[in-house]
Amino acid sequence: MLALLSVPSNLNAPSYEVTIGTQGNMLTVLKSKSPMGDLIIQADTPGILDPSVFRSFWISWINGTVNFGSGDTVGQSRLLSFIDPQPTYRKHVHSIAVASGAGSIGEWEFQQLTIEPEGVKGRSSFLKQIATHFNDTVLNARVL
């Protein structure tokens, strides 16, 4: 599970969550959590995770639109796209959280971004700075 949090360390606050390889490694789900209720979209992704190899995924978010895909290039091989009908509840992403599902052992790696958005000087591999300043990131994941 990968969560874009509006309140650092608070999974109960309005957020976006992507669950990769749920339902026996068959589905990937994006959930938008808010006080008004959760909205869920999903894609069939059989075999998306492999215990013998890291797979690359990316996530981007800007102005209430969240995209998630596979591969090393943000914007390519998109699996899920969500336009938030109530983006004010999740207006700012302040941190990213990752977790492996119950009964699973997972490994996560985060790549340093190679982009330099307008108005942001330098690059950083710090997760909080990625979430605060860059609006997209690339990660590698596998479940053992």
N, C-alpha and C positions, 0 to 999 in steps of 0.2 A: 504494500500500500504506500502510495506517495500522496502526501497532503500538502496543499498550499493553504497556509493558515493566516487568518486575518488578525488573530491574537496569538503571539508567540506562546508555544507549549500548551495551547488550549484546544484540544480536539473537539470540544463541544461548541466552540464559537463558530460562527458562519465560516465555511471553508469549501474548498474543492478537494475531492479525494479521487484518486485513480487507483483501482485495484487491478493489477496485472495478473492474468492467468488464474482467475477464480473459477469455480465450478470445475475442478479437475483439470486446470490448465486449458480451458476451452473458451473462456470469455475475458474481456477486459471491460471494466465498468468505470464510468466517470459519474460521481455523485456530487451534486451541489447542495450543501447543507445550509439551512437558514431557519429562523424562527417561524417562517411561513410554511415550512415543510421541505422535504428533500425532493430534488428532481434528479432523475437517473437516466443516463443513456448508456448503451452498451454496444459492443461489436464482437462478432465471432472471431476468436483468435486462437484456434486449436494449436497447441504445441508452442505457444509464444515464449515460454521459458524452458531452458534446458539446463539440467544440473551440471553438465560437463563443460559449458562454455558461457562466458558473459555475453549477454545480448545488449545492444545499445538502444536506448529510448530517449526521446526528448519531450519536453513540455514547454509550452509558451502560454503567456497570459497577458492581455492588455485590454483595457476598457471593457471588461466584462466578457471577453471572448477567451475561452480556454481551448487549446489544441494539444493533442497528445499523439505521438507517432513513434515509429521504430527507425533505427539507423542513427548515424552520426550527424546528419544535417537537419537542423531545425527547419521545419516547413515541408520537408519531403517525407513520403511514406506515412501520411497522416492516417491514424486509426480512428480517432474520435475528435469531434469538433462540437463545442457547446457555446451558444450565445446566451448569456445569463439574462433572463427577463427581469431580474431584480438585482442588478450589479451593485447597488448602493450598500447591500448587506455585506458584500465581500469586496468593497472598493479597493482596499490595499492588501497586498500579500506581504506579510512581515517576516515569515519564515517558512521553511520547508521541513516536513517531517517524513521519515521513511520507517517502515516496519514490515516484517515478514509475518505472514498469516499464522494463526494458531497451528501448532504441530509442524511448522516448516522452519527450516534453517535457511536464511537467505544471506547473501552478500551483496553489498551496494558499493559502487564507486561513482564518484562525480568527477567529470572532466572540467578542466579550466576552460573558460570560454575564450574564444578567439575573436570575439567581436568587441567593439568599443562604441557603445551607443552615444549618440549626441549628448553632450553636456556631462559625460562621465569620463574622467581622466584615469587612465591606467586600467589594469585588469586585476581580478582577484579570484582566488580559488576558495575563499571563505564562503561557506554556504549561506550565512545570513546576508552577506553583501550581494551574493548572486540574487537572492530573493528580493532584496530591497531595491537594487539598482538596475538589474539587467532584463527582467521580465521573461527570460527563458534560460533553460539549462539543458545539458545533455547528461544522462546517467547510464550506467551499466548495471545490470542486475542478473542474478541467477538464484535459483532455489535449489538447495542441496537435498 
